[in-house]
């Protein structure tokens, strides 16, 4: 499975727990800061792995490619995870839509984003060098919601720190990885 680096660990954990014979090949999670590059990187990885595996699946939702990833998947005859982004995969598309409908100004974290917030958000957006940009980037947000897959005290503290950096209240919604497991099972069945 060619997987987004932001969910690759979760995919590998599910595969190990269920006994699925899946090798996970993660792509850099920071591709999400340049979603226009995701489709080409997935295509490169799938093409490179074709000689090693009889079946390949893609562990990405659309992730801001606006159909670009679907075009690559169709051309290469591989399937991807459902949904617009991993938030749909973890929380369920309907539940996630309701979450945003209740408060459109919601900044969403996953376990990966909680642990990598400093690098993925603070450094990548230059907030470490130009803290005044916080209001430019996040001034219209009203809350942070952490879609917690495996909440631990360490992750709870990291999520609180991330919300504090944005000066927003934190809400935690424990979603686990059951919906990811279900989506992976469907994806692996379709790949066969």
N, C-alpha and C positions, 0 to 999 in steps of 0.2 A: 504494500500500500504506500503510495506517495501521499504523504500527509503534511498538512500545515504544522509547522514547528510549535505553534501555540497549543495544539491539541494532540500532538504525536505521543506524548507520555501517556495521556488518557487512553488513546487508541491501543498502545502497547499493553497497558495494564488490563484493559478489557479483554484483549486477545489472550493474554496469559491466564487470566482468571477463568475464561471460558474454554481454554484449550484449543483455540483456533490456530491453525498453522499460518500465522501472518508475520511477515517481516515488514517492519515499518521503516520507511525511508523519508525522514523529515526534511522539509525545505525550511529555509530561514524564516522565523516568525516575523521578522521586520519587513518582509514583503508586504505585510498589511499596511505599512506606511506608504507603499507604492503599489497599489492593487493592479495598476496597469501592467505590471510585470509578472503577476501570478500565472496567468495562462501560459506564457512562453516558458516559464521555469518548470511548470508542470509538464508541458510538452517535452521539454528537454529531458526531464527525469524519466518519464514514461518511455520515451524512445531509447534512452540509455539502458533501461532495465528490461526491455522487451526480450533480449536474448537470454536473460537469466530466469524469467518467470513465464509460465504459461498463462497466468491470469494476473491482471493488475487492476487495482481500483484506486480511486482518488479520494483522499480524506480531506476534502475542502467542500464547503458550501460555495455559493457564488462569490462571496467575500469581496464585493465591490468591483467585480470584473465586468458587470453589466452584460452578461451573456458570453463574454470572451472565453471563459472557462468551459461553458457548455459547447461552444463551437469546437474547441480543441478536443473535448471528450467525445463528441460525435465523430469527428474526423478520425480519432485514434481508436474508436470503438471501446471506450472505457466508461465506467459510470462514476459519479461523484456522490457525496453526501447530499441530502436534500436541504433546501432552504436557502435563504439569502445570506446567512452567516452562521457562525457557530452558536450564537445566542439562540437561534431557532432550534438547533440540534440539541443543546443542553436543556433549554426550558420548554421547548415545544413552540411551534410557530404561533399558535393561537394564544397561548399564555403570554408569549413575548409581545405580541401585538397589543394585548390588553394592558400589559405593563406600561407600554409607551403611550397608549391612549389615555391612561390614567394620569400620566405626567410626561408630556412630550419632551420636556427638558431633563431627560434622564441620561446620565453617563453610566455605561455598563462595564462592569469588570467580570472577568472569569478568574479562575485560580491562576492561570498563566499570567494574566495582566496584573493580578495582585502581586505576584512574586517578581515581576519584571517591570513594575510601574516606573521606577526611577529611570531605568534604561530606555524602555519603550516609549514613555511619555515625557518625563521631565527632560532627559537629555536630548531625545529625538526632536522635541519641539523647542528646544533651547531655553526652557524655563530655568535651568540651572544658571544660565548666563544672563538671561533677561526675564527676571521674575515678573516684571510688569506686563508681560504677554499673557499671564494667567487670565486676566479679565477679558482680553481680546479673544482668546480661545474658548474660555469656559464661562463667560459672563452670562450667558443665557441658560445655562444648566441650573437645575433646581435641586437635584439629588444625585447620589451615586447609588446604584444597585449592584451588589455583588451576587452574581449567579454562582453560588458556592457548590463546587462539585464534591470536595472533600474538606470541609471546614475543620481546621485545627487551630489551636491557640496562636501558633506562629502566623498562620494565614489571616486569622481575625485581626491580629495586630497590624499586619501589612495592609490589609484592606482599610483599616481605620486610618493608617498613615497616608494612604493614597487619597482618601476622601478629605483628610485634613489639608493636603497639599492643594486641593481644589477649593477648599473652604466651603465644602458642601456636606450636608448630612448623609450618613451612610445607612442604607437598608440592606439587610442580608436575606436572600431568598435561597434556601438550600434546595438545589435541584438534583444533586447526585449525578450519576452517569448512566442511569437506566435508559434514558431516551437515546443517548449516544450508543449504548449497546444495541438497542433495537434498530437504530439506523445502520449500524455496522453490520448487523445480521442480515438486514435487507440488502445492503450493498454487496456483501460477500455472496449471498445467494444469487443475486443478479449477475455477478461476475463469473459464476460457474455456468 
